[in-house]
Amino acid sequence: MKTAIVGTGYVGLVTGTCFAEMGLNVVCVDIDKNKIDKLKDGIIPIYEPGLEELVKKNYSDGRLSFTTDLASCINDVDIIFSAVGTPPDEDGSADLKYVLDVARTIGKNMTRYVLVVTKSTVPVGTAALVRSTIQKELDKRGLEIEFDVASNPEFLKEGNAVNDFMHPDRVVVGVESEKAKKLLSKLYKPFMINNFRIIFMDVPSAEMTKYAANAMLATRISFMNNIASLCEAVGADINMVRAGIGSDTRIGKSFLYAGCGYGGSCFPKDVKALIKTASEHHVDLEILKAVEKVNAEQKKILFRKLSDYYHGDLAGKTVGVWGLSFKPETDDMREAPSLVLIHSLLQAGCKVKAYDPIAMNEAHRILGNHEAIVFTDDMYDAVLDSDALLLVTEWKQFRLPSWSVMKKLMRTPYILDGRNIYDADELTQMGFVYECIGRAYNR
Ligand SMILES: NC(=O)c1ccc[n+]([C@@H]2O[C@H](COP(=O)([O-])OP(=O)(O)OC[C@H]3O[C@@H](n4cnc5c(N)ncnc54)[C@H](O)[C@@H]3O)[C@@H](O)[C@H]2O)c1
């Protein structure tokens, strides 16, 4: 079976590479020539643990290839996955421009049966739109060619994407025909050895499942952040509360961590898009509106705490920032809480010394050259002569710093822990002022 994956980003490259690893013949397609040229030269355009070795191995074994020319491979493959971006439009809805571009190219060039599968996160009704877009192009050409559309939303997590794809909890597939079901069952068969479940359903339900999953996870995070604020006010400790409720099997332990807000390419845009879809159907998703609002406030929390500590006088202060990517093990900076924080710090007249183990280039690209930001080569350089250290992203290497070295390097030993990873008692005993999220302090 031959497969094309259109869109060679976080989802497309991982999908294509993992299918190739299972023995399939895969061509990865992208309109970004620079990206495709890099991949052909063995340079992986994103940071994703374990991906580089797999790409190089499957490319050199000839199962994985790269091209910018979708038209040239449409009639050589049985299945085309569309994994292009679906960024938010100005009104919050998912912009389907790229998805429909791919559909048009398929309709303009197909000469035989093909199964078109949407892997991107798309609103309910998109598969029908993809179908009518392809059909229109076939009608223009006066051709009657059978094809199927299906929905196979992706649930991988950046930072653990290869493992998630190889060992998913489940694979959700929305189909409209037995033929499509058979083809996708065959495609995912090699993964069955790992005993995961493939859940077949109708297409609209599959499209909705992805949004509902992300909305639920975002809700858990905002819920815990909301409860964390109350913990601070009443003198409770959110970490204890998390341990207490997470051990209830009805609740479970995942996604209960209070912090400085969720970011990334998925939760913010998917929550927005779901609210928009609902409003188009006259349904008011009040819970998700609150989830968004709480998250927007939470992204400001570190700045607010810092400002409170210095009684609003931040001009001229030097602030070290550890962690810039939206979460550990990725270089993705989309909607990262660090961006909101750094913009506020700069506005308040602070000097920012920023460090991230992987996302430095991406951060530099997004934040540009600013005289008040220094991107340091080392995590300790970021705290030299600083008036505070703000931990934004909980990379493993930040977990056990040498506190004695830190104490000597910092001008003011003030640690503001946005991910609750440090031991308050240990730091206080060492003479640091320590604050985190969801716990009351006696300054
Ligand atoms: N990133 C994640 O963790 C994740 C997880 C699950 C689902 N998703 C969803 O998957 C989709 C892709 O996300 P991503 O993070 O991989 O995006 P991305 O921005 O990393 O990659 C998208 C790629 O598509 C390419 N592209 C755009 N138009 C094209 C066209 N006409 N032909 C060929 N290539 C084209 C772009 O150049 C880009 O390389 C989105 O809908 C996203 O919501 C993402």
PDBQT file of the ligand as one rigid body, heavy atoms in Angstrom, charges set to zero:
ROOT
HETATM    1  N1  LIG A 501       1.055  19.845  16.534  1.00  0.00    +0.000 N 
HETATM    2  C1  LIG A 501       0.340  18.993  17.250  1.00  0.00    +0.000 C 
HETATM    3  O1  LIG A 501       0.702  18.594  18.355  1.00  0.00    +0.000 OA
HETATM    4  C2  LIG A 501      -0.956  18.448  16.695  1.00  0.00    +0.000 A 
HETATM    5  C3  LIG A 501      -1.534  17.322  17.296  1.00  0.00    +0.000 A 
HETATM    6  C4  LIG A 501      -2.718  16.822  16.770  1.00  0.00    +0.000 A 
HETATM    7  C5  LIG A 501      -3.331  17.463  15.695  1.00  0.00    +0.000 A 
HETATM    8  N2  LIG A 501      -2.753  18.578  15.157  1.00  0.00    +0.000 N 
HETATM    9  C6  LIG A 501      -3.411  19.192  13.997  1.00  0.00    +0.000 C 
HETATM   10  O2  LIG A 501      -2.737  18.750  12.818  1.00  0.00    +0.000 OA
HETATM   11  C7  LIG A 501      -2.687  19.803  11.846  1.00  0.00    +0.000 C 
HETATM   12  C8  LIG A 501      -1.249  20.106  11.474  1.00  0.00    +0.000 C 
HETATM   13  O3  LIG A 501      -0.586  20.588  12.627  1.00  0.00    +0.000 OA
HETATM   14  P1  LIG A 501       1.002  20.763  12.677  1.00  0.00    +0.000 P 
HETATM   15  O4  LIG A 501       1.338  21.196  14.055  1.00  0.00    +0.000 OA
HETATM   16  O5  LIG A 501       1.660  19.552  12.099  1.00  0.00    +0.000 OA
HETATM   17  O6  LIG A 501       1.178  21.993  11.661  1.00  0.00    +0.000 OA
HETATM   18  P2  LIG A 501       2.525  22.567  11.036  1.00  0.00    +0.000 P 
HETATM   19  O7  LIG A 501       2.288  24.009  10.852  1.00  0.00    +0.000 OA
HETATM   20  O8  LIG A 501       3.694  22.102  11.821  1.00  0.00    +0.000 OA
HETATM   21  O9  LIG A 501       2.599  21.839   9.608  1.00  0.00    +0.000 OA
HETATM   22  C9  LIG A 501       1.720  22.081   8.565  1.00  0.00    +0.000 C 
HETATM   23  C10 LIG A 501       2.484  21.928   7.265  1.00  0.00    +0.000 C 
HETATM   24  O10 LIG A 501       1.568  21.965   6.164  1.00  0.00    +0.000 OA
HETATM   25  C11 LIG A 501       2.236  22.584   5.083  1.00  0.00    +0.000 C 
HETATM   26  N3  LIG A 501       1.257  22.981   4.068  1.00  0.00    +0.000 N 
HETATM   27  C12 LIG A 501       0.352  23.994   4.082  1.00  0.00    +0.000 A 
HETATM   28  N4  LIG A 501      -0.367  24.002   2.932  1.00  0.00    +0.000 NA
HETATM   29  C13 LIG A 501       0.062  22.965   2.190  1.00  0.00    +0.000 A 
HETATM   30  C14 LIG A 501      -0.301  22.443   0.918  1.00  0.00    +0.000 A 
HETATM   31  N5  LIG A 501      -1.272  22.991   0.189  1.00  0.00    +0.000 N 
HETATM   32  N6  LIG A 501       0.369  21.380   0.446  1.00  0.00    +0.000 NA
HETATM   33  C15 LIG A 501       1.360  20.814   1.174  1.00  0.00    +0.000 A 
HETATM   34  N7  LIG A 501       1.744  21.261   2.387  1.00  0.00    +0.000 NA
HETATM   35  C16 LIG A 501       1.102  22.320   2.899  1.00  0.00    +0.000 A 
HETATM   36  C17 LIG A 501       2.992  23.728   5.730  1.00  0.00    +0.000 C 
HETATM   37  O11 LIG A 501       4.030  24.207   4.903  1.00  0.00    +0.000 OA
HETATM   38  C18 LIG A 501       3.504  23.046   7.008  1.00  0.00    +0.000 C 
HETATM   39  O12 LIG A 501       4.774  22.478   6.817  1.00  0.00    +0.000 OA
HETATM   40  C19 LIG A 501      -3.450  20.973  12.479  1.00  0.00    +0.000 C 
HETATM   41  O13 LIG A 501      -4.790  20.912  12.076  1.00  0.00    +0.000 OA
HETATM   42  C20 LIG A 501      -3.329  20.705  13.966  1.00  0.00    +0.000 C 
HETATM   43  O14 LIG A 501      -4.392  21.265  14.693  1.00  0.00    +0.000 OA
HETATM   44  C21 LIG A 501      -1.579  19.065  15.621  1.00  0.00    +0.000 A 
ENDROOT
TORSDOF 0
